[in-house]
Amino acid sequence: MNQIDLTAIFFHFMALWFVAVGGPSAILPDIHRYVVDVQHLLSNREFAEIYTLAQAAPGPNVMYTTLIGWYLAGWQGALATTIPLLIPATTLTLTVSHFIERYPDAPILRAIRRGLTPITVGLMFAGASVLMRTVSHDWRGYLTTVLTAAIVLRLTCNPLWLLAGGAILGIVGIL
Amino acid sequence: MQPSDSTKRRIGKLELFITFSRITLSSFGGALFWARRAIVEHRGWLTEREFAECLTVGQLLPGPNVLNLTVLVGYRFGGWSGAAVSVLGYLGWPFLVVIGMGMLYQRFGALPEVQLALGGMSKVAAGLLLATVIKLAMVLQRKLRPWLFCVLAFGAVGVLRWPLIWVVVALAPCAVFLSWKAKD
């Protein structure tokens, strides 16, 4: 565990956040690729469990990146994966918001929004599909994922109840 | 009730910190709902329209939308230090909570019951994300070009597993340029 290059992780995460149109779900495939497939720091199962734990906690769903860092290298690891997310949020957001306040109707802003939205959606679909393949090993897993999505789209219910339901199904051995 | 009324106001650091702490600690499965409720309905810091504008900026830029919104609102009402305390409230608590969960996981994660429960929950967590994406996809225009870019981004990152950075650097300028030329 001492061989982890936190500097490399820090810069990789920071580069990701600068292109993270679509937020934390859009960079999920690349974080999985980097941590599981390229660096072999986590197994698929660990990745799935860490992501799930972070979803069950209060706060924005970006916190799974913090938990990955902490799991790999303690407090320093948590900071190495959390600080990069602040950098585009402060620098880019404040710079661009000044521009937008001054020129709210600039056609370029409309073109950026219209142009980037489909990419955002595609990347988030990629996030959902990578996560599905990471957490499921058979048809029952995929069925649960699809049923959950259908329930959320049809009814407004607290996601915590659904997570609790998933935990119970897991313990009784159905999933 | 002029729209610029709220831009002149200053809000204390402590109030910013407390408000964003409460937003984040009540956020299960998406912070946006709670952010709107606190900032527009309870505190009345922004009008519905101003909130929507800030959110658009947050969505336009890379990074978590609500974090970008937090920076904007904090800066607007308290300058640099206002933005700093807002972000501290918004990320600080979840940072500690999630690490607390990590400690429990390291201690009890190997127990078979915990493994089974987490295994079940993880399929649900994937479903929650899938539902969010489907909702977003509904707002895409029913035209060829947006869906083409959507499929290209999905295929490159989700199927071929190419590095995200290169995919975005290649696709984003093309998408924005074509959208600009088409004036849509």
Chai-1 contact restraints between the chains, C-beta under 6 A:
chainA,res_idxA,chainB,res_idxB,connection_type,confidence,min_distance_angstrom,max_distance_angstrom,comment,restraint_id
A,A15,B,I165,contact,1.0,0.0,6.0,A-B,restraint_1
A,W17,B,G63,contact,1.0,0.0,6.0,A-B,restraint_2
A,F18,B,P62,contact,1.0,0.0,6.0,A-B,restraint_3
A,V19,B,P62,contact,1.0,0.0,6.0,A-B,restraint_4
A,V19,B,I165,contact,1.0,0.0,6.0,A-B,restraint_5
A,V19,B,V168,contact,1.0,0.0,6.0,A-B,restraint_6
A,A20,B,P62,contact,1.0,0.0,6.0,A-B,restraint_7
A,A20,B,G63,contact,1.0,0.0,6.0,A-B,restraint_8
A,V21,B,P62,contact,1.0,0.0,6.0,A-B,restraint_9
A,G23,B,P64,contact,1.0,0.0,6.0,A-B,restraint_10
A,G23,B,N65,contact,1.0,0.0,6.0,A-B,restraint_11
A,P24,B,P64,contact,1.0,0.0,6.0,A-B,restraint_12
A,S25,B,L129,contact,1.0,0.0,6.0,A-B,restraint_13
A,P29,B,V157,contact,1.0,0.0,6.0,A-B,restraint_14
A,P29,B,G158,contact,1.0,0.0,6.0,A-B,restraint_15
A,D30,B,L164,contact,1.0,0.0,6.0,A-B,restraint_16
A,R33,B,R161,contact,1.0,0.0,6.0,A-B,restraint_17
A,A48,B,S122,contact,1.0,0.0,6.0,A-B,restraint_18
A,E49,B,L118,contact,1.0,0.0,6.0,A-B,restraint_19
A,T52,B,L118,contact,1.0,0.0,6.0,A-B,restraint_20
A,T52,B,M121,contact,1.0,0.0,6.0,A-B,restraint_21
A,T52,B,S122,contact,1.0,0.0,6.0,A-B,restraint_22
A,T52,B,A125,contact,1.0,0.0,6.0,A-B,restraint_23
A,L53,B,M101,contact,1.0,0.0,6.0,A-B,restraint_24
A,L53,B,Y105,contact,1.0,0.0,6.0,A-B,restraint_25
A,A54,B,V98,contact,1.0,0.0,6.0,A-B,restraint_26
A,Q55,B,A125,contact,1.0,0.0,6.0,A-B,restraint_27
A,A57,B,V97,contact,1.0,0.0,6.0,A-B,restraint_28
A,A57,B,V98,contact,1.0,0.0,6.0,A-B,restraint_29
A,A57,B,M101,contact,1.0,0.0,6.0,A-B,restraint_30
A,P58,B,L25,contact,1.0,0.0,6.0,A-B,restraint_31
A,P58,B,S27,contact,1.0,0.0,6.0,A-B,restraint_32
A,P58,B,F28,contact,1.0,0.0,6.0,A-B,restraint_33
A,G59,B,T24,contact,1.0,0.0,6.0,A-B,restraint_34
A,G59,B,S27,contact,1.0,0.0,6.0,A-B,restraint_35
A,G59,B,P94,contact,1.0,0.0,6.0,A-B,restraint_36
A,P60,B,A31,contact,1.0,0.0,6.0,A-B,restraint_37
A,P60,B,P64,contact,1.0,0.0,6.0,A-B,restraint_38
A,P60,B,V66,contact,1.0,0.0,6.0,A-B,restraint_39
A,V62,B,P64,contact,1.0,0.0,6.0,A-B,restraint_40
A,M63,B,P94,contact,1.0,0.0,6.0,A-B,restraint_41
A,M63,B,V98,contact,1.0,0.0,6.0,A-B,restraint_42
A,T66,B,F95,contact,1.0,0.0,6.0,A-B,restraint_43
A,T66,B,V98,contact,1.0,0.0,6.0,A-B,restraint_44
A,L67,B,V98,contact,1.0,0.0,6.0,A-B,restraint_45
A,L67,B,G102,contact,1.0,0.0,6.0,A-B,restraint_46
A,W70,B,I99,contact,1.0,0.0,6.0,A-B,restraint_47
A,W70,B,G102,contact,1.0,0.0,6.0,A-B,restraint_48
A,Y71,B,G102,contact,1.0,0.0,6.0,A-B,restraint_49
A,P88,B,P62,contact,1.0,0.0,6.0,A-B,restraint_50
A,P88,B,G63,contact,1.0,0.0,6.0,A-B,restraint_51
A,A89,B,G63,contact,1.0,0.0,6.0,A-B,restraint_52
A,A89,B,L67,contact,1.0,0.0,6.0,A-B,restraint_53
A,A89,B,N68,contact,1.0,0.0,6.0,A-B,restraint_54
A,A89,B,V71,contact,1.0,0.0,6.0,A-B,restraint_55
A,T90,B,V71,contact,1.0,0.0,6.0,A-B,restraint_56
A,L92,B,L61,contact,1.0,0.0,6.0,A-B,restraint_57
A,T93,B,L61,contact,1.0,0.0,6.0,A-B,restraint_58
A,T93,B,N68,contact,1.0,0.0,6.0,A-B,restraint_59
A,T93,B,V71,contact,1.0,0.0,6.0,A-B,restraint_60
A,S97,B,V57,contact,1.0,0.0,6.0,A-B,restraint_61
A,S97,B,L72,contact,1.0,0.0,6.0,A-B,restraint_62
A,I100,B,V57,contact,1.0,0.0,6.0,A-B,restraint_63
A,A111,B,V176,contact,1.0,0.0,6.0,A-B,restraint_64
A,A111,B,S179,contact,1.0,0.0,6.0,A-B,restraint_65
A,A111,B,W180,contact,1.0,0.0,6.0,A-B,restraint_66
A,I112,B,V176,contact,1.0,0.0,6.0,A-B,restraint_67
A,R113,B,L60,contact,1.0,0.0,6.0,A-B,restraint_68
A,R114,B,S179,contact,1.0,0.0,6.0,A-B,restraint_69
A,R114,B,D184,contact,1.0,0.0,6.0,A-B,restraint_70
A,G115,B,A175,contact,1.0,0.0,6.0,A-B,restraint_71
A,G115,B,V176,contact,1.0,0.0,6.0,A-B,restraint_72
A,G115,B,S179,contact,1.0,0.0,6.0,A-B,restraint_73
A,P118,B,L140,contact,1.0,0.0,6.0,A-B,restraint_74
A,P118,B,P146,contact,1.0,0.0,6.0,A-B,restraint_75
A,P118,B,F149,contact,1.0,0.0,6.0,A-B,restraint_76
A,P118,B,C150,contact,1.0,0.0,6.0,A-B,restraint_77
A,I119,B,F149,contact,1.0,0.0,6.0,A-B,restraint_78
A,I119,B,A153,contact,1.0,0.0,6.0,A-B,restraint_79
A,I119,B,L171,contact,1.0,0.0,6.0,A-B,restraint_80
A,I119,B,A175,contact,1.0,0.0,6.0,A-B,restraint_81
A,V121,B,L136,contact,1.0,0.0,6.0,A-B,restraint_82
A,V121,B,A137,contact,1.0,0.0,6.0,A-B,restraint_83
A,V121,B,C150,contact,1.0,0.0,6.0,A-B,restraint_84
A,G122,B,C150,contact,1.0,0.0,6.0,A-B,restraint_85
A,G122,B,A153,contact,1.0,0.0,6.0,A-B,restraint_86
A,G122,B,F154,contact,1.0,0.0,6.0,A-B,restraint_87
A,L123,B,A153,contact,1.0,0.0,6.0,A-B,restraint_88
A,L123,B,V157,contact,1.0,0.0,6.0,A-B,restraint_89
A,M124,B,V133,contact,1.0,0.0,6.0,A-B,restraint_90
A,F125,B,V133,contact,1.0,0.0,6.0,A-B,restraint_91
A,F125,B,F154,contact,1.0,0.0,6.0,A-B,restraint_92
A,A126,B,F154,contact,1.0,0.0,6.0,A-B,restraint_93
A,A126,B,V157,contact,1.0,0.0,6.0,A-B,restraint_94
A,A126,B,G158,contact,1.0,0.0,6.0,A-B,restraint_95
A,A128,B,L129,contact,1.0,0.0,6.0,A-B,restraint_96
A,A128,B,L130,contact,1.0,0.0,6.0,A-B,restraint_97
A,A128,B,V133,contact,1.0,0.0,6.0,A-B,restraint_98
A,S129,B,G158,contact,1.0,0.0,6.0,A-B,restraint_99
A,L131,B,A126,contact,1.0,0.0,6.0,A-B,restraint_100
A,L131,B,L129,contact,1.0,0.0,6.0,A-B,restraint_101
A,M132,B,A126,contact,1.0,0.0,6.0,A-B,restraint_102
A,V135,B,S122,contact,1.0,0.0,6.0,A-B,restraint_103
A,V135,B,K123,contact,1.0,0.0,6.0,A-B,restraint_104
A,V135,B,A126,contact,1.0,0.0,6.0,A-B,restraint_105
A,G141,B,K123,contact,1.0,0.0,6.0,A-B,restraint_106
A,T144,B,K123,contact,1.0,0.0,6.0,A-B,restraint_107
A,T145,B,K123,contact,1.0,0.0,6.0,A-B,restraint_108
A,T145,B,A126,contact,1.0,0.0,6.0,A-B,restraint_109
A,T145,B,G127,contact,1.0,0.0,6.0,A-B,restraint_110
A,T148,B,V124,contact,1.0,0.0,6.0,A-B,restraint_111
A,T148,B,G127,contact,1.0,0.0,6.0,A-B,restraint_112
A,A149,B,G127,contact,1.0,0.0,6.0,A-B,restraint_113
A,A149,B,L130,contact,1.0,0.0,6.0,A-B,restraint_114
A,A149,B,A131,contact,1.0,0.0,6.0,A-B,restraint_115
A,V152,B,A131,contact,1.0,0.0,6.0,A-B,restraint_116
A,L153,B,A131,contact,1.0,0.0,6.0,A-B,restraint_117
A,P159,B,G29,contact,1.0,0.0,6.0,A-B,restraint_118
A,P159,B,L128,contact,1.0,0.0,6.0,A-B,restraint_119
A,L160,B,F28,contact,1.0,0.0,6.0,A-B,restraint_120
A,L162,B,V124,contact,1.0,0.0,6.0,A-B,restraint_121
A,L163,B,M121,contact,1.0,0.0,6.0,A-B,restraint_122
A,L163,B,V124,contact,1.0,0.0,6.0,A-B,restraint_123
A,G166,B,G120,contact,1.0,0.0,6.0,A-B,restraint_124
A,G166,B,M121,contact,1.0,0.0,6.0,A-B,restraint_125
A,G166,B,K123,contact,1.0,0.0,6.0,A-B,restraint_126
A,G166,B,V124,contact,1.0,0.0,6.0,A-B,restraint_127
A,A167,B,A117,contact,1.0,0.0,6.0,A-B,restraint_128
A,A167,B,G120,contact,1.0,0.0,6.0,A-B,restraint_129
A,A167,B,M121,contact,1.0,0.0,6.0,A-B,restraint_130
A,L169,B,G120,contact,1.0,0.0,6.0,A-B,restraint_131
A,G170,B,L116,contact,1.0,0.0,6.0,A-B,restraint_132
A,G170,B,A117,contact,1.0,0.0,6.0,A-B,restraint_133
A,G170,B,G119,contact,1.0,0.0,6.0,A-B,restraint_134
A,G170,B,G120,contact,1.0,0.0,6.0,A-B,restraint_135
A,I171,B,E113,contact,1.0,0.0,6.0,A-B,restraint_136
A,I171,B,L116,contact,1.0,0.0,6.0,A-B,restraint_137
A,I171,B,A117,contact,1.0,0.0,6.0,A-B,restraint_138
A,L175,B,G120,contact,1.0,0.0,6.0,A-B,restraint_139
